[in-house]
Every structure is written in C-alpha cells, then in structure tokens.
Amino acid sequence: MVEADLLSLSVADLAQRIRGCDAVVSCLGHVASLRGIFGPPRDLVAQATRRLCRAIEEAKPPDPVRFVLMSSVTVNHPEGLDPPRGILDKMIVCALDAVLPPMRDNQGAADVLHDDIGAGGPYIQWVAVRPDTLLPGDVTEYELHETRVDSFVKPGSTNMANVAHFMCELVTDSDAWVRWRGRLPIVVNAPAANG
Ligand SMILES: NC(=O)c1ccc[n+]([C@@H]2O[C@H](COP(=O)([O-])OP(=O)(O)OC[C@H]3O[C@@H](n4cnc5c(N)ncnc54)[C@H](OP(=O)(O)O)[C@@H]3O)[C@@H](O)[C@H]2O)c1
C-alpha cells in the first residue's frame, strides 16, 4: 500500500507500481472543501486519468489492463448519446459548470478516456462508471443504463456500496467487462432500494 498524492508520483513510478496489475480503479476526486473544490489542481481527475493511462502504456502489460474510472452522472456521454436535458436542467448544468471546476474536470477525465484512449490499444481498455447522488448503505439491487435516466430536477441515487460492487464485477467478471468496456454506464439504485 502506498499513500501519496497521485500527481506527485512520476509516470515511471506509477508504471512500476502498475506492473503486474490486471486492473486499475480510480476513485479519487476533489474533496468537499473550499480548497478541494476551488483550489488547484482544477483538472485533478483528468490529470490523474491521463497519467495513469500513460503509466499503463509505459508498463506494456501482456494483456490489456482494465481501467475503471469513478465518473459522475453529471458527465455527458462524449458521443451525445444521453437524452436531451429539459430547459431547467440545462440552466442548472450551465450555472454549475461555470462555477464548479470539478464538474468540468469530471467531463475532461471521461473525454481523455473516450477521445485519447478510444477503443483502446493493446495495453488499456476502460469503463467510466457514472453514479448519481452517492448514499451510504449496503449493496442493494441496482440498475445499469447506457445513458442518463434521471435529471438534476429529479435526481436518482446510488449506494456507494453498489458502485463498489459494480466496479468489482467489472474487474473480475469478463462478461461484465465485455458488455461495458469503452462505455459510460449509469449506475442507480433499483426503485425498491430507493424506497
Ligand atoms: N459525492 C457524490 O454524490 C458523487 C456522485 C457521483 C460521482 N461522484 C464522483 O466520484 C468521485 C469521488 O467522489 P467522492 O464523493 O467519493 O469524493 P471523496 O469522498 O471526497 O473522495 C475523494 C478521494 O480522492 C482522494 N484524493 C483527492 N486528491 C487526491 C490526490 N491528488 N491523490 C490521491 N488521492 C486524492 C481523497 O483522498 P484524501 O481523503 O486522502 O484527501 C479522497 O479519498 C469524484 O470524481 C466525484 O465527482 C461523486
């Protein structure tokens, strides 16, 4: 176990630590404080994603490493596949995007995977998991969707345990991986779990 600011580790250092790993799961994000949200680096998640991908490429694994990114339902599908937002939703998203750097950063990180890594070369394949509002609690039934199903006006919820469960499925179950690789699944609690 290494405890460090990920951005303080060089790509070569990261590559050395990644060597021998089948999967990389990145759950870091801006901590919920004034400094975490508005302070540098404003592109923390995008930078970390770019560096981890470069490190995987530098490690030259014999089989593609599964890269799983903790993304967000605020992230738009880079191919514009999400259903269009309503007017109120659009206004809220524009306002938050303008004032909250982490929102833009999460989009940037997803764009790194989609635009720069794309279908993946011989070294990396990826999934960007998009949970809705995170809640504590146990693993419950949850749903996976290709595109957004809720909105800012009527948000969904996702138990953190369900995000973890799905991420573990992705890295351990080849069927789940083949189903979702190169995609940005939305993960939300099933209606019964939402109460
Ligand atoms: N909260 C939500 O409702 C929600 C919903 C959907 C998606 N998301 C997304 O999920 C991601 C994680 O969010 P969260 O709510 O789980 O945040 P969180 O509880 O604040 O966790 C963020 C983690 O990132 C770590 N971290 C921050 N900067 C780092 C760095 N430079 N190097 C290494 N680790 C670093 C923090 O470590 P320390 O504790 O040591 O500082 C912390 O463990 C974010 O991208 C967020 O946008 C959140």
The ligand as an SDF file (V2000), in Angstrom:
LIG
                    3D

 48 52  0  0  0  0  0  0  0  0999 V2000
  -20.4090   12.5880   -3.9360 N   0  0  0  0  0  0  0  0  0  0  0  0
  -21.2890   12.2620   -4.8790 C   0  0  0  0  0  0  0  0  0  0  0  0
  -22.5270   12.2640   -4.6740 O   0  0  0  0  0  0  0  0  0  0  0  0
  -20.7940   11.8300   -6.2470 C   0  0  0  0  0  0  0  0  0  0  0  0
  -21.7210   11.3370   -7.1250 C   0  0  0  0  0  0  0  0  0  0  0  0
  -21.2830   10.8710   -8.3460 C   0  0  0  0  0  0  0  0  0  0  0  0
  -19.9480   10.9310   -8.6820 C   0  0  0  0  0  0  0  0  0  0  0  0
  -19.0320   11.4450   -7.8150 N   0  0  0  0  0  0  0  0  0  0  0  0
  -17.6390   11.4990   -8.2430 C   0  0  0  0  0  0  0  0  0  0  0  0
  -16.8870   10.4690   -7.6150 O   0  0  0  0  0  0  0  0  0  0  0  0
  -15.5400   10.8750   -7.4540 C   0  0  0  0  0  0  0  0  0  0  0  0
  -15.1560   10.6760   -5.9990 C   0  0  0  0  0  0  0  0  0  0  0  0
  -16.0790   11.4250   -5.2380 O   0  0  0  0  0  0  0  0  0  0  0  0
  -16.3520   11.1370   -3.6980 P   0  0  0  0  0  0  0  0  0  0  0  0
  -17.6620   11.7550   -3.3570 O   0  0  0  0  0  0  0  0  0  0  0  0
  -16.0950    9.6860   -3.4050 O   0  0  0  0  0  0  0  0  0  0  0  0
  -15.1960   12.0350   -3.0880 O   0  0  0  0  0  0  0  0  0  0  0  0
  -14.4600   11.9510   -1.6520 P   0  0  0  0  0  0  0  0  0  0  0  0
  -15.2340   11.1130   -0.7080 O   0  0  0  0  0  0  0  0  0  0  0  0
  -14.1190   13.3590   -1.2860 O   0  0  0  0  0  0  0  0  0  0  0  0
  -13.1430   11.1540   -2.0400 O   0  0  0  0  0  0  0  0  0  0  0  0
  -12.1780   11.7230   -2.8390 C   0  0  0  0  0  0  0  0  0  0  0  0
  -10.9240   10.9040   -2.6080 C   0  0  0  0  0  0  0  0  0  0  0  0
   -9.9190   11.3430   -3.5300 O   0  0  0  0  0  0  0  0  0  0  0  0
   -8.6920   11.3780   -2.8210 C   0  0  0  0  0  0  0  0  0  0  0  0
   -7.7780   12.3290   -3.4520 N   0  0  0  0  0  0  0  0  0  0  0  0
   -8.0080   13.6360   -3.7200 C   0  0  0  0  0  0  0  0  0  0  0  0
   -6.9240   14.1720   -4.3130 N   0  0  0  0  0  0  0  0  0  0  0  0
   -6.0040   13.1810   -4.4260 C   0  0  0  0  0  0  0  0  0  0  0  0
   -4.6960   13.1110   -4.9370 C   0  0  0  0  0  0  0  0  0  0  0  0
   -4.0920   14.1720   -5.5070 N   0  0  0  0  0  0  0  0  0  0  0  0
   -4.0370   11.9390   -4.8750 N   0  0  0  0  0  0  0  0  0  0  0  0
   -4.6120   10.8500   -4.3290 C   0  0  0  0  0  0  0  0  0  0  0  0
   -5.8700   10.8500   -3.8320 N   0  0  0  0  0  0  0  0  0  0  0  0
   -6.5540   12.0020   -3.8700 C   0  0  0  0  0  0  0  0  0  0  0  0
   -9.0660   11.8120   -1.4170 C   0  0  0  0  0  0  0  0  0  0  0  0
   -8.0550   11.4010   -0.5520 O   0  0  0  0  0  0  0  0  0  0  0  0
   -7.9100   12.0980    0.9240 P   0  0  0  0  0  0  0  0  0  0  0  0
   -9.1350   11.7230    1.6770 O   0  0  0  0  0  0  0  0  0  0  0  0
   -6.6510   11.4830    1.4390 O   0  0  0  0  0  0  0  0  0  0  0  0
   -7.8200   13.5620    0.6650 O   0  0  0  0  0  0  0  0  0  0  0  0
  -10.3740   11.0500   -1.2020 C   0  0  0  0  0  0  0  0  0  0  0  0
  -10.1110    9.7500   -0.6970 O   0  0  0  0  0  0  0  0  0  0  0  0
  -15.4710   12.3400   -7.8820 C   0  0  0  0  0  0  0  0  0  0  0  0
  -14.9610   12.4360   -9.1940 O   0  0  0  0  0  0  0  0  0  0  0  0
  -16.9270   12.7820   -7.8560 C   0  0  0  0  0  0  0  0  0  0  0  0
  -17.1810   13.8070   -8.7760 O   0  0  0  0  0  0  0  0  0  0  0  0
  -19.4250   11.8740   -6.5780 C   0  0  0  0  0  0  0  0  0  0  0  0
  1  2  1  0
  2  3  2  0
  2  4  1  0
  4  5  1  0
  4 48  2  0
  5  6  2  0
  6  7  1  0
  7  8  2  0
  8  9  1  0
  8 48  1  0
  9 10  1  0
  9 46  1  0
 10 11  1  0
 11 12  1  0
 11 44  1  0
 12 13  1  0
 13 14  1  0
 14 15  2  0
 14 16  1  0
 14 17  1  0
 17 18  1  0
 18 19  2  0
 18 20  1  0
 18 21  1  0
 21 22  1  0
 22 23  1  0
 23 24  1  0
 23 42  1  0
 24 25  1  0
 25 26  1  0
 25 36  1  0
 26 27  1  0
 26 35  1  0
 27 28  2  0
 28 29  1  0
 29 30  1  0
 29 35  2  0
 30 31  1  0
 30 32  2  0
 32 33  1  0
 33 34  2  0
 34 35  1  0
 36 37  1  0
 36 42  1  0
 37 38  1  0
 38 39  2  0
 38 40  1  0
 38 41  1  0
 42 43  1  0
 44 45  1  0
 44 46  1  0
 46 47  1  0
M  CHG  2   8   1  16  -1
M  END
$$$$
